[in-house]
Amino acid sequence: MEISVKQINKRIDEFQESSKKASTLEIGYKTYAKLMNEDKFADALKKDPNNTMVRYYKDIKIKLVTEKHHFEVK
């Protein structure tokens, strides 16, 4: 699965247009690693002050999953 920050932003926007606000981004660990190499994604990440293991992208919580190549907006 080849995915870029541009594609992720597009899928988030499509999800929010078709239903309510996105609450979670499920990202496979290899997809996450690839996205971290893109400055736009890495710079937009925010950490939860109460739990350093929790990350947010555009104020949407990121959940890492064990599938290698996975991306889903929930």
For each residue, the residues with C-beta under 8 A, 3 or more apart:
1: 28 31 69 70 71
2:
3: 7 8 31 34 35 71
4: 7 8 35 38
5: 8 9 35 38 40 41
6: 9 10
7: 3 4 10 11
8: 3 4 5 11 12 25 35 41 57 71
9: 5 6 12 13 58
10: 6 7 13 14
11: 7 8 14 15 71 73
12: 8 9 15 16 22 25 58 60 73
13: 9 10 16 17
14: 10 11 17 18
15: 11 12 18 19 22 73
16: 12 13 19 20 21 22
17: 13 14
18: 14 15
19: 15 16
20: 16
21: 16
22: 12 15 16 25 60 73 74
23: 60 61 74
24: 60 61 62 63 73 74
25: 8 12 22 57 60 61 62 63 71 72 73 74
26: 63 65 70 71 72 73 74
27: 31 32 35 62 63 64 65 70 71
28: 1 31 32 64 65 66 67 68 69 70 71
29: 32 33 64 65 66 67 68
30: 33 34 68 69
31: 1 3 27 28 34 35 68 69 70 71
32: 27 28 29 35 36 62 64
33: 29 30 36 37
34: 3 30 31 37 38
35: 3 4 5 8 27 31 32 38 41 42
36: 32 33 41 42
37: 33 34 42
38: 4 5 34 35 41 42
39: 42 43
40: 5 43 44
41: 5 8 35 36 38 44 45 57
42: 35 36 37 38 39 45
43: 39 40
44: 40 41 57 58
45: 41 42 55 56 57 62
46: 55 56 57 59
47: 52 54 55 56
48: 51 52 53 54 55 56
49:
50: 54
51: 48 54
52: 47 48
53: 48
54: 47 48 50 51 61 62
55: 45 46 47 48 61 62
56: 45 46 47 48 59 60 61 62
57: 8 25 41 44 45 46 60 62
58: 9 12 44
59: 46 56
60: 12 22 23 24 25 56 57 73
61: 23 24 25 54 55 56
62: 24 25 27 32 45 54 55 56 57
63: 24 25 26 27
64: 27 28 29 32
65: 26 27 28 29 70
66: 28 29
67: 28 29 70
68: 28 29 30 31
69: 1 28 30 31
70: 1 26 27 28 31 65 67
71: 1 3 8 11 25 26 27 28 31
72: 25 26
73: 11 12 15 22 24 25 26 60
74: 22 23 24 25 26
